[in-house]
């Protein structure tokens, strides 16, 4: 069995990280797999970049320009919408031709157009599509923000300034309907929450939908000496460290405003903690929020080196992820694999990873006071050794490479048996 994993980027973004880890897990399990990407960032022979062409950049720019026009030249929502109007035909590539399974992941921002996806479906090869967000089940958005139109038909999109029954979302919805008509795609959501959302989509009616979590290599993400980790990062060794991680710290969806409020509440209620606790922030624009936090804060910036990221997790006593909408964050399982408990809101796939008061704390949604309570519970009330053990146990049982690879192989076999036929 040969699997071709298709993703826009090799390493940038949660979907890229998850797709790359799955490729490694499959290869370690004995399944030959390669990764096809637009943005190749390493010399890994298992990862193939699209043929060099000025069109690759133009595909991205053309899509943004069209969206910008429909947003009436406003940048608001410019990168929250994808219409897949430009991309590369991968069916001609040797990697595509030799594959038995085509496994799509996050293929937006000029990687594949809807017409390119249609060509993949028409090739007759079985298609598995891992959903890292809701885009495959909606017209143009990656997160619905409470909109339920996708359950019947996308139109009158709240992200568009011009709302009508034939707006951009309605037209893209009809395109998606046409290209999938008569084909069976095996959709895999990374969480039970996203699986439930996908099954409500009128667009995916008749397709196979299941859920499999992302994999993590516990040989890489593992516990190490906390003092050594802090010394290497320049963090104080005699304080408790709260960690916040986001690719872009100021991204509204990642909930940094709730984190700021929770820290303010926590220090106001427990002045002693202000003397005993510091914050480390990993991610782009981390320095932008330092002045708003009520504790000494160490902005670590954006880091792509995996060893450094592991060191950062190991330096922390608690990882706080107040995302307002998320699928199955890699960051939580990364922290847990390093023995670090997490605190997050009860939303998306987060409560599937965090078992409340067993390996972390699940706070009431958008409740900064409860978020603060969760941080305090981890740092001052819970048994640190037991939390650590529960974190490592959860990762070994649910997110190990072998466990995830085995579940995907089952899906691949189902797809091969069906032979991805035209109805």
N, C-alpha and C positions, 0 to 999 in steps of 0.2 A: 504494500500500500504506500503510495506516494502522495503527500499532502503539500499543497501550496498555500501558505498563509499570506494573505494580502492585506497590507495596512499602509496608510499614507507615510508614516514615519517609522524609522527603525527604533528610536529610543525616546523621542520627545513626546510626553503626554502619557497618561495612565493606560490608554488603550495600547500604545506602542510597547510599553513595558510589559503589559499582560500578554500581548501577542508573542513577543520575543521569548518570554518565559515559557509559554506554551510550546513553542518550537523546540526549545531545549528539553522540556519535559517529554515530548513525543520522541525525540531522537534518543534520549536516555532510556525510553521505554521500548525502543526497537522499531519505531515507526519513522520511516524516512520523510523528513519534512524540510522545506525551505521557506524562506520569507521573501516576498516581493514587495519592495517599498519605493516610493518616490524619493524620499530623503534618506539616503544611505549615509551613515555616520561612522562606520567602523570598517575594519578590514576582514570582518567575519565572512568566511567563504559560504556559510549557509544563508547569508542575506544577499539578495540580488537587487540592485537598483534599476529603475527604469532606464532605458537607453537615453543617453544625454541628448537634450534637445532644448532650444529656446522656448519651445511650446509648453514645456512643463511649468515654467514661470507664468507664461501667458494664460494657461488654463486657470490658475489660481486668481490672477488679476482680473480676467474676464468675468469670472463668477462674482467676485467682489464688486466689480463695476455695475453689473446688472442688479445686484442686491442693493447697492448704494442708490441707484436710480429709483428703485421701488420704495426705498426708505425716504424718498424725497431729499436725498443728499444729506441725510443725518447719519452720524456714526453710531447712534444708539441701535443696538441689536445687530450691528454689522457683522460681528463674528459669532453670533448666536444662531444664525440662519445659514442653511446650506440648501442649494437648489440643484446641484449636480448637473449643471448645463455644459460642463467641459471636463474632459479627462482623456485618458489614454486607453486605447484598445489593446488589452493584454493578451487576447486570444491568439495573437500571432507569435507570441514569444515562446521560445523552446521550453522554458520552465512551465508554462501553461500547458503546452502540448504533452509533456511527459507526466503531468500530474494525474492522479486518479480522483482526487478530491480537491475542489477549490474552496478554500476556507476564507471568507471575507471577514474582516474586522472593521476598523474605523477607516473608511475609504473616501473621506470628504476632502474639501478644499483643493479640488483639482486633480485628485488621484483617479477616480472613476466618475464618468458621467452616467446618467440614467441609461443612455444608449449603449454605453460600454457594458453596464450590468446586463442589459438585455442580450447583448452578444454572448456574454458568459452563460446566461440561461439557455440560449439557443444552441450552445455548443454540445449540449447533451451530457456534460460532465456533472456529477452530483455537486450541489452547492450547499455548504454549511455557512451560516452567517452569525457570528457572535456579536450580540448587541451590547455595546458599552454605554449606550444611552438609548433614548427612545426614537431617534431619527428614522430608523427603518420602519417604524410603525406609525409615523406621522407624515405630514407633507414636508415641512421645512425646518422644524425646531428640534433641538437635541434634548431639551427639557421643557415639559408642558407648562410649568408654573401654574398648575391648577386648572388649565383649560382641558375640557373634555370633548372637544370637537372631533378628535381622532377616533372616538368610539363610533361615530356615524360617518362624518365626512369633514375633512378640514376645509374651512372657509372662514371669512371674517376674522382673520388671524389678529390676535391682540398685539403682535409684534410689528404689524404693518400699519402705517398711518392711514392708508386707504383700505377700508374694510368693506368687503362686498362678497356676494355669493360666487363671484368669478375673479377674486383677487389672486395674487401670486400663489398663495398656499393652495387654493382650489385647483389651479392649473397644474401645479406640481403633483398634487394628489392624483389627478386623473392620469398624468404621465406614469406615475408609479403603479397605478391600477393596470394600465395597458401593458407595461413591460412584464408584469408578473402573471398576467392572465394565462391560465393553463399550465403553469409550472408549479412544482413543489419545492420549496426551500426549507431546509432544516434550520430554524432559528434557535439560537442558544442565548439566553439571557444570563448575565453574570450573577444575578440574584433572584430569589423567589419573588421579591417585590417587582422587579422589572418584568419577570415572566408573567405575573398577574396583569400588569399594565398592557403588555404586548397581546395577551389573549383577549383583551377588550377592544383591540383595534380592528375596525372594519376592514382596514387595508390588508391585514394578515389573516383574514378568515380563510380557513382551509389549509393553511400551512402548518407544519410541525413546529411546536414551540416547547422548549424545555429549559431547565436552568442548570448550569455548571459553574462553580466559582472559579476565579482565577487561581493559578498555581503560584507557589513561591518556592525558591530554592533555599531550604533551611541550612544548607552548607555555607551559604553566603550570608543570609540574614540569620544571625545567631547571637546569643549572649556573649558579651566580652566584659573585661574589667571596666567598671564604671569610672573609677578614678583615672585610669589611663586614658579613657575616652575623653573625659573632661579636660585633662591636662593638654591633650593634643589639639583641642579646639579652643583653648583659652577660657574655659568656663570654670567658675569657682567650684572647688571640690567639697566645700563645707556648707553648701546650700542645697535645697531641693530645687530641681529644674523642671519647669513646665515647658513642653515643646509644642509649637504650632508649625504645621507644614502645609504649604500650598505652592503649586507651580507659579501662581501669581497671587501673592498674599492679599492684594487689594480687590481681588475678584469678589463681587458682592455675594455670589452664590456660595462661597466658602465660609461666609458668616463671621468674618473678622470683627464686625461691629458688636456681635453678641459676645465674642471672646473678650473684647475690650471692656464691655459692661460687666461681664462675669468677674474679671480680675478686679475691677473697681469695687464691686459688691463684696468680694471675698476679703480684700484687704481692709475694707471699712469695718466688716464684722469681726475680723481676726487680725488686729494690728501686729500681733506677734509674727504672723506669716509674712508680713512685709519685710521683716528683718531676716527671715530664714529662707526666702524663696526668690528665685530669679526666673526669667523667661528666655528661651532660645527660639528664634524664628528662622526657619529654613524655607527659602523660596525667593523668587524675584520680587522686588519692591519691598523687601522686608524692612528696610530702613524708613519707609514712609509711615509706619505705624508706631514706631518706637516712642515718640513723644506722647502718644495717647494712652500708653499703658502705665498702670499704677505700680509696677514693679520694675526693678532694674532689668533691662532687656538687651540681649545680645543678638543683633541681626547677622545671620550667617550668609545671607545672599542665596543666589541660585547655585546649586551644586548638581553636577551630572555624574560625578565619579561615584560609583556604587560603594566602594570601600569607605569613602568619607560619609556617605549617607548612613551606612551601617553604624559608623562611629557616632554620628549624631543621635540616632535612636538610642544607642546604648548609654549615652550621656544623660538621658532623661529619666525622670521618676514617673512621669505621666505624659501621655500624648493627648492633646485636646483637638478634636476635629468638629467644629460647630457648623458643618455644611448644612445648607438649607434644602438642598436637593442633590442626591448622589445615588449612584448605583451600588457598587461594592468596592469602596475605596481600597486601592492597593496599600495606601499608607497605614491603614489599621492593621492589616495582616503583617506588614513589614515591622511595625512596632511590636506586635504580639510575638512575632518570630524572634525578636530580640529580648523577649521577656518583659516588655513594657506595657502596662495596662492603658486602655484608651477611655476617653470620655467624649460622647457625641450625642447629638439629638436623635430622637426617635423618628427617623425619616428614611425612606428608601431602603437600601440594603444594610444600613448601619446596624440595626438591632439583630440582624442575622449574624454579624461578626462579633458584636459585643454582647455577651451574656450578662445581663444586669446583675451587678454585685457579685459576680463570679470571676470574670476576667476584666472587668471595667465597670463603667456606669453609663446607663442610657438615660439622658435627661429629657424632660418634656419638651416638645418641639417649640422652638423660638423662645424658650424660657431661660433667660440669662441667669436668673436666681437659682434655678435647678442645676444649670451648668456649673455655677460656682459651687453648689452643694456637692456635685459629683467630683469636682477637683479636690475639694476638702476631704471628701470621703476617702478617696484614693490616697492622699498624702498624709492624713492624720488619723483615720479610723480603721481602715482595712489592714489585713495581714499581708504585708508586702511579699513575703515568701510564697504564700498561697496564691496571690494574684499572679505572680510570675509563673508558678507551676501550671495554673489554669490556662494562661496565655499559650504556653508552649504545647500543652496538651491539645488545645483547640486547633492550632496550626497543624500539628502532626496528623490529627484525625481528619480534618476537612480540606486543607489547602496544600498538602504535600504533592510533589510532582507526580508520583506514581498514582495517587488517588484520582487526580484531575485527568491525567493522560488516559487512564482506564475508562473513565466516563466518556471522554471524547471518542475513543476508539469504538465504543458501543454506538454512538451517534453516526460515526463514519460508516460502520457496517450496515446500519439501517438505511443510510442514504445510498450506499452501493447496491443494496438489495432492491431498492425501489428504482434505481437506475435513472432517477430524475427525469421521468417521462413527461411528454406533452400530453395533456388530457384530451 
